């Protein structure tokens, strides 16, 4: 009897299954449907983690770019929602971690702001800043440029990609290599790591 009822009234497809069916004939339309379905929820999720509207927007944009590149995304067994939220969370936590690291770098590079810093802190801060700046001079032009854009100009990865005319993935890998080279040159991994 149950089999007969399923033939008469087949179970309704979920939104994800409909999107996957559309993707078989029109991938661009399926991507548009996916964006329309998940963008607000992903934005709110990202905003909750990063606490910044622009960064949350950038994260959601990057998530959908990754989704378009993911060859398995529209396969029948692929868990679209879980994947989208996991990638969003990972990108957001990377941003929070990077902010913490960036804050550590900026603290070492800035002069003390109090009107009467004690002599020890002023000398130590000046020496450390000078050491970092000297080490940056030994880096390649690309590495100096990307470190400057990220830590001095405080640009997001997407803004750096636009400024340099490179892909977002290239920004991330170049920045990672530049930080590694700077740590080697300084000989103090605590400068960049939290």
C-alpha positions in Angstrom: 0.0 0.0 0.0 2.8 2.4 0.9 4.5 1.8 -2.5 1.2 2.5 -4.2 0.8 5.8 -2.3 4.4 6.8 -3.3 3.5 6.3 -7.0 0.3 8.4 -6.6 1.9 11.0 -4.4 5.7 10.9 -4.8 7.6 12.6 -1.9 8.3 16.2 -2.5 11.8 17.1 -3.5 13.8 19.3 -1.1 15.1 22.7 -2.3 18.6 21.2 -2.5 17.4 18.3 -4.6 15.6 20.7 -7.0 18.8 22.8 -7.3 20.8 19.7 -8.0 18.3 18.7 -10.8 18.5 22.1 -12.3 22.3 21.9 -12.2 22.2 18.9 -14.6 21.1 21.1 -17.4 21.9 24.7 -16.3 24.7 25.1 -13.8 24.6 28.9 -13.8 20.9 28.9 -12.9 21.6 26.3 -10.1 24.3 28.6 -8.7 21.9 31.5 -8.8 19.4 29.4 -6.9 22.0 28.4 -4.4 23.1 32.0 -3.8 19.5 33.1 -3.4 18.7 30.3 -0.9 21.8 30.6 1.3 23.3 34.1 1.0 21.3 35.7 3.9 21.8 32.8 6.3 25.5 32.5 5.5 25.9 36.3 5.9 24.2 36.2 9.3 26.4 33.3 10.3 29.5 35.0 9.2 28.5 38.3 10.8 27.9 36.5 14.2 31.5 35.2 14.1 33.5 38.1 12.6 31.4 41.0 13.9 32.0 43.1 10.8 29.6 43.6 8.0 32.2 44.1 5.2 34.2 41.1 6.3 31.0 39.0 6.5 30.1 40.1 3.0 33.6 39.2 1.8 33.4 35.8 3.4 30.1 35.0 1.8 31.4 36.0 -1.6 34.5 33.8 -1.2 32.3 30.9 -0.1 30.2 31.1 -3.2 33.3 31.4 -5.4 34.6 28.2 -3.7 31.2 26.5 -4.3 31.4 27.3 -8.0 34.8 25.8 -8.2 33.8 22.7 -6.2 33.2 20.0 -8.8 31.2 17.8 -6.4 28.9 20.6 -5.3 25.8 19.5 -7.3 26.3 15.7 -7.0 23.4 13.9 -5.6 25.1 12.8 -2.3 26.9 16.1 -1.7 25.7 17.9 1.4 25.5 21.5 0.1 24.2 23.2 3.2 26.7 21.5 5.6 29.6 22.3 3.2 28.6 26.0 2.8 28.3 26.5 6.5 31.6 24.7 7.3 33.5 26.7 4.7 31.9 29.9 6.0 32.9 29.0 9.6 36.5 28.1 8.6 37.0 31.4 6.7 35.5 33.4 9.5 37.8 31.7 12.1 40.8 32.3 9.9 39.9 36.0 9.8 39.6 36.2 13.6 42.9 34.4 14.0 44.6 36.7 11.4 43.2 39.8 13.2 44.8 38.6 16.4 48.1 38.0 14.7 47.9 41.3 12.8 47.3 43.1 16.1 50.4 41.5 17.5 52.4 42.7 14.5 51.0 46.2 14.7 51.7 46.5 18.4 55.4 45.7 17.7 55.6 48.2 14.8 53.9 51.2 16.3 55.6 53.7 18.6 54.2 54.0 22.1 51.5 56.6 22.3 51.7 57.7 25.9 53.2 61.1 26.4 55.8 59.9 28.9 56.7 56.3 28.2 59.4 54.9 30.4 62.8 54.8 28.8 63.0 51.0 28.7 59.8 50.5 26.8 60.6 53.3 24.4 64.0 52.0 23.6 62.8 48.4 23.4 59.9 49.4 21.1 62.1 51.5 18.8 64.7 48.7 18.6 62.0 46.1 17.8 60.3 48.3 15.2 63.7 49.0 13.6 64.5 45.3 13.6 61.2 44.5 11.9 61.6 47.2 9.3 65.1 46.2 8.5 64.0 42.6 8.1 61.3 43.7 5.7 63.8 45.4 3.5 65.5 42.0 3.0 62.2 40.5 1.7 61.2 40.4 -1.9 59.2 43.3 -3.3 56.1 41.1 -3.6 56.4 40.0 0.1 57.0 43.6 1.3 54.1 44.9 -0.7 51.6 42.3 0.6 52.7 42.6 4.2 52.4 46.4 3.9 48.9 46.2 2.4 47.7 43.8 5.0 49.3 45.1 8.2 49.9 48.8 7.6 47.0 49.6 5.3 44.8 47.0 7.0 43.2 45.8 3.7 41.1 42.7 3.5 42.3 39.8 1.3 39.7 40.7 -1.3 40.9 44.4 -1.3 44.5 43.2 -1.7 43.5 40.9 -4.6 41.9 43.9 -6.3 44.8 46.2 -5.5 47.4 43.8 -6.9 45.3 42.3 -9.6 45.8 38.8 -8.4 43.5 36.0 -7.3 42.4 35.6 -3.7 44.1 32.3 -3.3 47.4 33.9 -4.5 46.9 36.6 -1.8 46.5 34.0 0.9 49.5 31.9 -0.1 51.8 34.9 -0.8 50.9 36.4 2.6 51.6 33.2 4.3 55.0 32.8 2.7 55.8 36.5 3.4 55.0 36.1 7.1 57.1 33.0 7.2 60.0 34.8 5.6 59.6 37.7 8.0 59.6 35.4 11.0 62.8 33.7 9.7 64.5 37.1 9.1 63.5 38.4 12.5 64.2 35.1 14.3 61.2 35.7 16.6 58.1 33.6 15.7 56.2 35.3 18.4 56.0 38.5 16.3 53.4 37.0 14.0 51.9 34.1 15.8 49.3 34.7 18.5 
